Amino acid sequence: MPGTIIVAGIPGVGKTTVLQELEAVRQEKNVDLKIVNFGDVMNQLFKKQGKGVHRDHMRRQDIALQTRIQQQAARKIARMSGISSLVVDTHMFVRTVDGLWPGTPRRVLEALHPDIIVLIEADPEEVSRRRISDTSRERESSKLEDVRADLEWSRYMASVNAVLEGVPVQIVLNPEGHQKQAAEDILTIVEKMS
Ligand code: AP5
C-alpha cells in the first residue's frame, strides 16, 4: 500500500542533498515514489496570493499568514497522495520572529496522515560547517550550541508527531560524503512500508 513519509531535518543537515539522491536512486531502482517539498508548495501559495517572498523569508512573515498558508499547503499535498508513496520534505519546526513554530502541527498531521516520520541528522559540527559554507541560502546561526539545540528541538517535535499520529520515528544519518547511503536508507524505509 502506498504511504506517506514525512522527512524532516534542520537547516544545513543536507535534506535537499539527500532527497535529490533519493530521487536518483528511486529512478535507478524503478520505485514508484513522489517527493514533494512543503516549502516549495508554500512558496507557490504565497505567490498566488500576491505576497511573493524568497523561500528563506517566509519564516519572517506574519505568523497568522504563515499558519493559513501552511494549512493550505498541507491540504494541497494531501491531494497528491494515493497512487504512489509520497515523501513530504519539511521541517519539524521553523524559527519565526514569534519563536519556534511547529512545521507539522495537529492540523497539518490530520491532512497528511503520515505513516512514519524520518529525521535526517548529522554531526552538529558538520551541520555548522555546512551552514557556513552554503552561501547560496540565508541559513540560521552556525554556532555549535544553536545547531545542537535545533537537533534537540527537532526530536522533541518528532516525538509529539509520533504520539499524535501513533506512528514510528526513524533517524537517518547523513555523514560527510555519505548522502547516497542516507538516500538508500530512506528508500529501504519506503520499500518496507509498501
Ligand atoms: P526547505 O527548503 O525545506 O528547508 P531548508 O532549511 O532550506 O533546507 P534544505 O531542504 O534546502 O536543505 P538543507 O539545509 O538540509 O541542506 P542542503 O541539502 O541544502 O524549507 C524552506 C522554508 O519553507 C522554511 O524555512 C520554512 O519557512 C518553509 N517550510 C517548510 N516546511 C514548512 C512547514 N511544514 N510549515 C511551515 N513552513 C515550512 O545542504 C546544505 C549544504 O551541505 C550544501 O552545501 C551541501 O552540499 C552540503 N551537504 C549536504 N549533505 C552532505 C554530505 N553528506 N556530505 C557533505 N556535504 C553535504
Boltz pocket constraint, residues with backbone or C-beta under 6 A from the ligand:
constraints:
  - pocket:
      binder: B
      contacts: [[A, 9], [A, 10], [A, 11], [A, 12], [A, 13], [A, 14], [A, 15], [A, 16], [A, 17], [A, 18], [A, 37], [A, 38], [A, 39], [A, 40], [A, 42], [A, 55], [A, 56], [A, 58], [A, 59], [A, 66], [A, 70], [A, 89], [A, 90], [A, 91], [A, 94], [A, 102], [A, 103], [A, 104], [A, 130], [A, 131], [A, 133], [A, 134], [A, 137], [A, 174], [A, 175], [A, 176], [A, 177], [A, 178], [A, 179]]
      max_distance: 6.0
